[in-house]
C-alpha cells in the first residue's frame, strides 16, 4: 500500500475510490497522568504522552489502510491527521485520505 500526503503519485494515473479513515481514542493510566502533571511544573517533553500520540497515529493509520484494502485500493493519497482532546488525559486521533487504484 502506497501512502502519500500529496493528491497524486508522480507518473501514475489514479482512479479515485473514495474517502477512507481510521480513528482511535487513547488515554494513559492515572499514575502516568499524575506524573506527567508534575512534569508540567518544570517544563520539558511529556514523553508518556508523546508515546501515546505516536501509538494512536499508528493505530489510526492501520485502520485507515484496512478500510482502503477492503475497497481494493493500491494507495491512499492526500493523507491527513487530526487530533482533539476528548477529556483530560485522553485524545482522539483520526487519519483520513482518498483511497485510489493505480491504473497507469
N, C-alpha and C positions, 0 to 999 in steps of 0.2 A: 504494500500500500504506500503510495507516494503522498506525503503530507507537505503542503506549502502554504505560506501566508500571502501569496500573490494570487491574482484571479486568473492566472494562466500557467501553463507549463511550457517552457521555451521549446519551440519546434513541434509541439503536439496539438492536434485538433481534439477538442473535448466535446463530449455530449453531456449536458447537464442532467443529472438525475434527481436532484432536489436537496433541500436543506437537511443536514444531519446534526445531531447534538448529543452531548453526553454531559451529565452533571453528577455532583456528589455534594453532600454536606458533611463536613468533618469537624471534630472537636477534640480537644485534649482533655485528659483526665484532670480532676480537680487539684490534685497535688502539683501537677505541672503548671496548671493555670496560676496557682498561688505563687510558685517560684518564679514564673515569668512576670507576674505582677511586681514582685520585688525588683526585678531587673529594670523595670521602667523608672525606678527611683534613681538609678545610677547611670542609665543610658547603655547603649550598645545593642547588638543584634539579639533578637529573641529567637534563638536557634531552634527551640522546640516548635515555634510557630512557623518558622521558615521551612522546617522539615514537613510539618503538617500541610502547608500550602503546596509544596512540591509533590507530595503524595496525592493530594487532591487533584492537581492538574494532570498527573499521570493517570489516575483512575478515570477522570472525565474524558481524557483523550482516548483511552481504551474503549470506553463506552461509545464514543462518537465513531471510532473506527469499526466497531462491531455493527453499528447501525448502517454504516456505509457498505460494509460487506454484505449485509442482508439485501441491499439494493443492487448488488452486483458491481459495485464501483471498483475502479482501479486506483483512484486517487481522491483526495479531498483538497480542494483549493479554497483560498480566501479564509483560512482558519483564524479564528479569533477566540480570545479567552476573556471572561468577565468574572468578577467575584463580588460578593457582598456579605456583610455581616448579617447573620440570621439572629444571633443572640450573642451575649458576651462569651467569648471563647469558642464560638462556632462560626464557620464561614461556608457559604455555598460557592462552588466553582463550576462554571459552565464552559464547555468548549463547543464551538459550532463552526460550521463551514458548509461548502457546497460539494456534495458527492458527484463525481464525474466518471465517465467511461472514456478511456483514451481510444480514439477511433483512427488516428493517423499521426 
